[in-house]
Amino acid sequence: MKIAFFDTKEYDRQAFAPYEGKAGLRLQFYETKLCPDTAELARGFDGVCVFVNDCVNAAVIEKLSGFGVRLIALRCAGYNNVDLAAAFGRIHVVRVPAYSPHAVAEHTMALLLCSIRRIHKAYIRTRDFNFSLRGLTGFDFYGKTVGVIGTGKIGKAFISICKGFGMQVLAYDIVLSKIEGVRFAPLDELFRESDILSLHCPLTADTVHLINRESIEKMKKGVVIVNTSRGALIDSEDLLAGIKERKIGAACLDVYEEESDLFFEDFSGHIVNDDTLARLITMPNVIVTSHQAFLTEEALRGIAETTVANILDFFQKQELSNEVCYRCSGHDSCQKKQEKDGAGPCPDWPEK
C-alpha cells in the first residue's frame, strides 16, 4: 500500500512516521499541494492523502484515476475541496470526522478572549515597558448571548466552554437536536440576538457566504464574529465593509476564503497581493491566525490514527465508516457497508 501525502509539514511527518511499514504501508511525503500540475507525483501510488488546501477537482481526479489511485484519504474533517461527484464510481474518499474537537473549540475561545480583553495589544505594550491601560477595555462574557452555527462535535465542545463562562447560548443547525441549556433558533433570530457569533458548520453550497452584507445588516451593532471552520462561510469583502461601517465590533478569523495560496507558509519577506486580507489584518479589531485551531499534539495523533485506520480498512476491504459518499443524504459519512468484493458502499457504484 503506497500512499502519497501532499501539502505536508514537519508535524505531519512526525505524526505519521510511526505508521511506516504497518501492515505493508509505505508513505511518501511531499511538501507541494495536490493540484492538476502536481498530480503526476501520485503516479505509481495506490492512494493519496490530502489536507484542506489541496485541490482535488475533476481534473485531478481524472488524472488520479488514470494512474490507478483507488483512495483519497483526507486528514481533516472538511471535504469541500474534493469534487465528490467526479470521484463517485472511480475513487473512494474517506475523512477524519472527529480528531480533537476540543482543540478547535478551545482555540475559538482563545481568539475571543484575546480579542475582547485586548491581550495581544497588552503583550506588545508591556514588551516595550508601556503599562498604560488606555484602549484596553473589554467586556464580560458572563450573561452575553453567543450564537453558535453548527452543533457537531466542535460546536458542542464550544457550547460547553461558553456555558462555563455563564453565557446564554443560541444555536442553529440543519439537524435539530437537544442540548441542555441551549435554545435552537432560526438564523434570522440568531443574527438579531447574538452578541457573539461563532461558525462551526461545514462549507456546502448552502453555506457559502452565509455571512454576507444582508446577514450582517440583521446583526447587533458591535457583534463579534468568530470563524474557525471554513473561510468561504464569510464574504470577506462584506465583512470588511461591516467593520469599516462600525457594525461589526470585532472579527476573529482562523480561516480565510482565499487562504490556499497563503496559509501555512512564511510570506514575511514578501509583498502579499491579496488586498482584502491585507486590509483585514490592518484593522485594530481583527485577529487572524493561519488555520492553526487544529494544531495540538492530541489532534495530530488523532488525525494520524484515524487516517491510517481509514487507509487500512479500505485496502483490507473492511467497512468504511468514515467514507464520504456522494449519493448519501447531505454528503455525510456513508452508513452502508463496503462490499467485500470491493465494489463500493453504494448499489449504484460501478463494478470494477
RODO-2510 file (C-alpha; in nm, 4 decimals, decimal comma):
residues 352
     n   res          X          Y          Z
     1     m     0,0000     0,0000     0,0000
     2     k     0,1838     0,3091    -0,1283
     3     i     0,0326     0,6394    -0,0170
     4     a     0,1441     0,9837    -0,1391
     5     f     0,0969     1,2600     0,1199
     6     f     0,0564     1,6121    -0,0168
     7     d     0,0931     1,9541     0,1492
     8     t     0,2854     1,8137     0,4436
     9     k     0,4799     1,9931     0,7125
    10     e     0,7256     1,8602     0,9686
    11     y     0,4489     1,8000     1,2235
    12     d     0,2635     1,5834     0,9688
    13     r     0,5692     1,3707     0,9023
    14     q     0,6327     1,3283     1,2733
    15     a     0,2721     1,2233     1,3374
    16     f     0,2613     0,9651     1,0574
    17     a     0,6184     0,8330     1,0750
    18     p     0,5361     0,5661     1,3395
    19     y     0,2959     0,4027     1,0920
    20     e     0,5552     0,3481     0,8187
    21     g     0,5616    -0,0235     0,7377
    22     k     0,2491    -0,1078     0,9396
    23     a     0,0637    -0,3847     0,7549
    24     g     0,2751    -0,3081     0,4486
    25     l     0,2026     0,0650     0,4488
    26     r     0,4575     0,2786     0,2605
    27     l     0,4405     0,6560     0,2955
    28     q     0,5850     0,9247     0,0687
    29     f     0,5653     1,2863     0,1874
    30     y     0,5509     1,5861    -0,0476
    31     e     0,5562     1,9489     0,0624
    32     t     0,3771     2,0594    -0,2531
    33     k    -0,0012     2,0839    -0,2653
    34     l    -0,2009     1,8493    -0,4849
    35     c    -0,3380     2,0221    -0,7946
    36     p    -0,3609     1,9445    -1,1689
    37     d     0,0036     2,0430    -1,2147
    38     t     0,1357     1,8207    -0,9332
    39     a    -0,0957     1,5210    -0,9713
    40     e     0,1784     1,3428    -1,1693
    41     l     0,3551     1,2867    -0,8361
    42     a     0,0813     1,0364    -0,7473
    43     r     0,1680     0,8066    -1,0374
    44     g     0,2519     0,4611    -0,9063
    45     f     0,0716     0,5102    -0,5753
    46     d    -0,2360     0,3253    -0,4502
    47     g    -0,3769     0,6246    -0,2641
    48     v    -0,3219     0,9895    -0,1826
    49     c    -0,3565     1,1713     0,1486
    50     v    -0,4566     1,5376     0,1279
    51     f    -0,5289     1,8346     0,3519
    52     v    -0,7633     2,1336     0,3489
    53     n    -0,5924     2,3405     0,0787
    54     d    -0,5160     2,0639    -0,1676
    55     c    -0,7187     2,0945    -0,4880
    56     v    -0,8955     1,7671    -0,5649
    57     n    -1,1167     1,8825    -0,8505
    58     a    -1,2454     1,6867    -1,1501
    59     a    -0,9222     1,7349    -1,3438
    60     v    -0,7135     1,5979    -1,0570
    61     i    -0,9491     1,3049    -1,0037
    62     e    -0,9318     1,2243    -1,3762
    63     k    -0,5526     1,2031    -1,3512
    64     l    -0,5513     1,0075    -1,0248
    65     s    -0,7980     0,7564    -1,1640
    66     g    -0,5840     0,7160    -1,4748
    67     f    -0,2820     0,6409    -1,2553
    68     g    -0,4733     0,3663    -1,0761
    69     v    -0,5153     0,5590    -0,7495
    70     r    -0,8024     0,3982    -0,5621
    71     l    -0,8325     0,6065    -0,2441
    72     i    -0,8343     0,9735    -0,1436
    73     a    -0,7747     0,9971     0,2312
    74     l    -0,8475     1,3375     0,3807
    75     r    -0,6554     1,4052     0,7013
    76     c    -0,9202     1,6591     0,8055
    77     a    -1,2933     1,6755     0,8670
    78     g    -1,3978     1,9065     0,5824
    79     y    -1,4177     1,7840     0,2243
    80     n    -1,5325     2,0914     0,0298
    81     n    -1,2069     2,0805    -0,1699
    82     v    -1,2959     1,7407    -0,3202
    83     d    -1,5270     1,7032    -0,6204
    84     l    -1,7321     1,4168    -0,4794
    85     a    -1,9432     1,3860    -0,7934
    86     a    -1,6310     1,3384    -1,0063
    87     a    -1,4904     1,0866    -0,7571
    88     f    -1,8061     0,8772    -0,7380
    89     g    -1,7656     0,5433    -0,9106
    90     r    -1,3925     0,5996    -0,9583
    91     i    -1,2090     0,6708    -0,6327
    92     h    -1,3234     0,6256    -0,2745
    93     v    -1,2981     0,9248    -0,0387
    94     v    -1,2528     0,8974     0,3378
    95     r    -1,2064     1,1659     0,6018
    96     v    -1,1376     1,2252     0,9712
    97     p    -1,4758     1,3403     1,1056
    98     a    -1,3503     1,3917     1,4616
    99     y    -0,9952     1,4051     1,5910
   100     s    -0,9907     1,6559     1,8778
   101     p    -1,2947     1,8819     1,8701
   102     h    -1,1673     2,0383     2,1917
   103     a    -0,8605     2,1702     2,0076
   104     v    -1,0701     2,3815     1,7706
   105     a    -1,3246     2,4795     2,0364
   106     e    -1,0523     2,5932     2,2769
   107     h    -0,8772     2,7935     2,0038
   108     t    -1,2098     2,9617     1,9273
   109     m    -1,2426     3,0759     2,2863
   110     a    -0,8746     3,1741     2,2941
   111     l    -0,9311     3,4045     1,9963
   112     l    -1,2328     3,5575     2,1663
   113     l    -1,0518     3,6176     2,4951
   114     c    -0,7502     3,7610     2,3181
   115     s    -0,9644     3,9961     2,1097
   116     i    -1,2149     4,1145     2,3691
   117     r    -0,9643     4,1548     2,6539
   118     r    -0,7011     4,3062     2,4173
   119     i    -0,4384     4,0572     2,5329
   120     h    -0,2429     4,0770     2,2074
   121     k    -0,2201     4,4561     2,2377
   122     a    -0,1203     4,4411     2,6063
   123     y     0,1537     4,1895     2,5242
   124     i     0,3076     4,4213     2,2650
   125     r     0,2854     4,7209     2,5011
   126     t     0,4443     4,5589     2,8021
   127     r     0,7308     4,4283     2,5890
   128     d     0,8171     4,7970     2,5460
   129     f     0,7525     4,8639     2,9186
   130     n     0,4344     5,0533     2,8314
   131     f     0,1950     4,9761     3,1173
   132     s    -0,0860     5,2092     3,0170
   133     l    -0,4363     5,0603     3,0164
   134     r    -0,5712     5,3131     2,7715
   135     g    -0,7758     5,1463     2,4952
   136     l    -0,7703     4,8031     2,6586
   137     t    -1,1244     4,7985     2,7982
   138     g    -1,3122     4,4805     2,7125
   139     f    -1,6421     4,3351     2,8266
   140     d    -1,7612     4,0442     3,0438
   141     f    -1,8576     3,7229     2,8681
   142     y    -2,0876     3,6367     3,1586
   143     g    -2,4506     3,6891     3,0611
   144     k    -2,3738     3,7628     2,6951
   145     t    -2,5542     3,5746     2,4185
   146     v    -2,3427     3,3633     2,1864
   147     g    -2,4911     3,2310     1,8643
   148     v    -2,3396     2,9017     1,7506
   149     i    -2,3974     2,7951     1,3906
   150     g    -2,3307     2,4242     1,3631
   151     t    -2,3679     2,1884     1,6578
   152     g    -2,1485     1,8969     1,5571
   153     k    -1,8710     1,7743     1,7840
   154     i    -1,6759     2,1020     1,7664
   155     g    -1,9862     2,3151     1,8063
   156     k    -2,0935     2,1161     2,1108
   157     a    -1,7457     2,1436     2,2651
   158     f    -1,7507     2,5208     2,2145
   159     i    -2,1006     2,5446     2,3628
   160     s    -1,9773     2,3625     2,6728
   161     i    -1,6974     2,6172     2,7134
   162     c    -1,9393     2,9082     2,6689
   163     k    -2,1738     2,7686     2,9312
   164     g    -1,8788     2,7503     3,1679
   165     f    -1,8377     3,1259     3,1212
   166     g    -2,2029     3,1790     3,2102
   167     m    -2,3085     3,2764     2,8595
   168     q    -2,6527     3,2342     2,7083
   169     v    -2,6366     3,0052     2,4054
   170     l    -2,8490     3,0201     2,0916
   171     a    -2,7816     2,7587     1,8249
   172     y    -2,8679     2,6787     1,4674
   173     d    -2,8176     2,3540     1,2784
   174     i    -2,9973     2,1886     0,9877
   175     v    -3,0200     1,8816     1,2107
   176     l    -3,2150     1,9687     1,5235
   177     s    -3,1008     1,8102     1,8480
   178     k    -3,1446     1,8683     2,2168
   179     i    -2,8582     2,0223     2,4113
   180     e    -2,9172     2,1053     2,7744
   181     g    -2,9250     2,4788     2,8356
   182     v    -2,9254     2,5630     2,4637
   183     r    -3,2105     2,7098     2,2638
   184     f    -3,2239     2,6388     1,8925
   185     a    -3,3474     2,9283     1,6814
   186     p    -3,3802     3,0296     1,3153
   187     l    -3,0803     3,2034     1,1622
   188     d    -3,2501     3,5437     1,1494
   189     e    -3,3177     3,5294     1,5236
   190     l    -2,9606     3,4140     1,5846
   191     f    -2,8238     3,7090     1,3875
   192     r    -3,0549     3,9515     1,5634
   193     e    -2,9912     3,8454     1,9249
   194     s    -2,6277     3,7325     1,9391
   195     d    -2,3539     3,9427     2,0946
   196     i    -2,1007     3,6920     1,9634
   197     l    -2,1445     3,4731     1,6564
   198     s    -1,9293     3,1600     1,6125
   199     l    -1,9220     2,9446     1,2993
   200     h    -1,8807     2,5672     1,3300
   201     c    -2,0600     2,4388     1,0211
   202     p    -1,9211     2,2716     0,7072
   203     l    -1,8800     2,4560     0,3794
   204     t    -2,1504     2,3462     0,1356
   205     a    -2,3417     2,5040    -0,1500
   206     d    -2,5962     2,6231     0,1082
   207     t    -2,3433     2,7795     0,3463
   208     v    -2,1099     2,9616     0,1057
   209     h    -2,1040     3,3282     0,2182
   210     l    -2,3515     3,2566     0,4951
   211     i    -2,2168     3,5751     0,6497
   212     n    -2,2712     3,8494     0,3934
   213     r    -2,3955     4,2056     0,3721
   214     e    -2,7589     4,1008     0,4144
   215     s    -2,6977     3,8837     0,7215
   216     i    -2,4623     4,1417     0,8747
   217     e    -2,7345     4,4055     0,8499
   218     k    -2,9542     4,1863     1,0713
   219     m    -2,6920     4,1650     1,3472
   220     k    -2,6465     4,3757     1,6584
   221     k    -2,4206     4,6760     1,6315
   222     g    -2,0844     4,5720     1,7755
   223     v    -2,1317     4,1986     1,7135
   224     v    -1,8178     3,9843     1,7373
   225     i    -1,7782     3,7237     1,4607
   226     v    -1,5548     3,4189     1,5023
   227     n    -1,4734     3,1698     1,2284
   228     t    -1,2653     2,8585     1,2942
   229     s    -1,4457     2,6444     1,0375
   230     r    -1,4076     2,7295     0,6667
   231     g    -1,3117     3,0662     0,5206
   232     a    -1,5751     3,0855     0,2487
   233     l    -1,8537     3,0835     0,5084
   234     i    -1,7851     3,4582     0,5206
   235     d    -1,7864     3,7022     0,2313
   236     s    -1,4603     3,8776     0,3147
   237     e    -1,5438     4,1995     0,1312
   238     d    -1,8763     4,2265     0,3136
   239     l    -1,7034     4,1529     0,6441
   240     l    -1,4539     4,4292     0,5752
   241     a    -1,7345     4,6691     0,4877
   242     g    -1,9176     4,5808     0,8113
   243     i    -1,6031     4,6519     1,0120
   244     k    -1,5429     4,9863     0,8406
   245     e    -1,9065     5,0855     0,8983
   246     r    -1,8632     5,0038     1,2719
   247     k    -2,1423     4,7453     1,2515
   248     i    -1,9031     4,4623     1,3411
   249     g    -1,7219     4,5191     1,6689
   250     a    -1,4514     4,2569     1,6129
   251     a    -1,3621     3,9617     1,3928
   252     c    -1,1555     3,6585     1,4922
   253     l    -1,0517     3,4517     1,1908
   254     d    -0,8582     3,1267     1,1860
   255     v    -0,9622     3,0688     0,8243
   256     y    -0,9941     3,2850     0,5150
   257     e    -1,1724     3,2151     0,1879
   258     e    -0,8628     3,2733    -0,0267
   259     e    -0,6165     3,1129     0,2131
   260     s    -0,4984     2,8251    -0,0031
   261     d    -0,2006     3,0115    -0,1522
   262     l    -0,1059     3,1848     0,1719
   263     f    -0,1727     2,9941     0,4918
   264     f     0,0867     2,7508     0,6309
   265     e     0,3653     2,9422     0,4524
   266     d     0,6027     3,2253     0,5527
   267     f     0,5456     3,5406     0,3470
   268     s     0,7015     3,7791     0,5974
   269     g     0,9626     3,8887     0,3449
   270     h     0,7211     3,9261     0,0553
   271     i     0,4501     4,1613    -0,0635
   272     v     0,1148     3,9862    -0,0314
   273     n    -0,1099     4,0579    -0,3287
   274     d    -0,4366     3,9780    -0,1507
   275     d    -0,5602     4,3299    -0,0756
   276     t    -0,8676     4,2125     0,1159
   277     l    -0,6642     4,0041     0,3614
   278     a    -0,4077     4,2830     0,3925
   279     r    -0,6799     4,5318     0,4827
   280     l    -0,8393     4,2931     0,7321
   281     i    -0,5089     4,2376     0,9090
   282     t    -0,4530     4,6124     0,9422
   283     m    -0,7834     4,6568     1,1267
   284     p    -0,7272     4,7034     1,5019
   285     n    -1,0292     4,4883     1,5879
   286     v    -0,9353     4,1890     1,3694
   287     i    -0,7260     3,8892     1,4779
   288     v    -0,6100     3,6396     1,2147
   289     t    -0,4437     3,3066     1,2849
   290     s    -0,3372     3,0832     0,9981
   291     h    -0,5667     2,7796     1,0256
   292     q    -0,3961     2,6636     1,3452
   293     a    -0,7033     2,5796     1,5541
   294     f    -0,6487     2,2069     1,4959
   295     l    -0,2793     2,2172     1,5858
   296     t    -0,2375     2,0340     1,9138
   297     e    -0,0391     1,7211     1,9931
   298     e    -0,3581     1,5340     2,0743
   299     a    -0,5256     1,6373     1,7485
   300     l    -0,2247     1,5420     1,5349
   301     r    -0,2145     1,1984     1,6968
   302     g    -0,5878     1,1553     1,6430
   303     i    -0,5677     1,2620     1,2780
   304     a    -0,2842     1,0186     1,2065
   305     e    -0,4528     0,7312     1,3882
   306     t    -0,7878     0,7724     1,2104
   307     t    -0,6327     0,8391     0,8695
   308     v    -0,4198     0,5250     0,8863
   309     a    -0,7198     0,3228     1,0080
   310     n    -0,9232     0,4538     0,7122
   311     i    -0,6483     0,3530     0,4680
   312     l    -0,6053     0,0053     0,6144
   313     d    -0,9812    -0,0527     0,6269
   314     f    -1,0087     0,0270     0,2576
   315     f    -0,7256    -0,1930     0,1362
   316     q    -0,8259    -0,4741     0,3710
   317     k    -1,1863    -0,4426     0,2437
   318     q    -1,3382    -0,3591     0,5800
   319     e    -1,6368    -0,1339     0,6463
   320     l    -1,5551     0,2287     0,5600
   321     s    -1,7244     0,4060     0,8490
   322     n    -1,5638     0,7391     0,7542
   323     e    -1,6342     0,7322     0,3811
   324     v    -1,7784     1,0448     0,2236
   325     c    -2,0433     0,9182    -0,0135
   326     y    -2,1718     1,1444    -0,2922
   327     r    -2,5065     0,9651    -0,3072
   328     c    -2,5826     0,9741     0,0648
   329     s    -2,8099     1,2368     0,2147
   330     g    -2,6194     1,5536     0,2988
   331     h    -2,2978     1,4068     0,1542
   332     d    -2,2174     1,2837     0,5015
   333     s    -2,0443     0,9627     0,6031
   334     c    -2,1965     0,6678     0,4213
   335     q    -2,3827     0,4333     0,6513
   336     k    -2,3727     0,1427     0,4080
   337     k    -2,1017    -0,1175     0,4285
   338     q    -1,8420    -0,1589     0,1598
   339     e    -1,8966    -0,4813    -0,0305
   340     k    -1,6359    -0,7466     0,0401
   341     d    -1,5545    -0,7712    -0,3331
   342     g    -1,4538    -0,4045    -0,3301
   343     a    -1,7477    -0,2907    -0,5419
   344     g    -1,8098     0,0007    -0,3067
   345     p    -2,0558     0,1277    -0,0466
   346     c    -2,3406     0,2171    -0,2819
   347     p    -2,5545    -0,0108    -0,5007
   348     d    -2,5009     0,2355    -0,7857
   349     w    -2,1204     0,2109    -0,7655
   350     p    -1,9999     0,0683    -1,0983
   351     e    -1,8456    -0,2761    -1,0969
   352     k    -1,4696    -0,2683    -1,1383
***
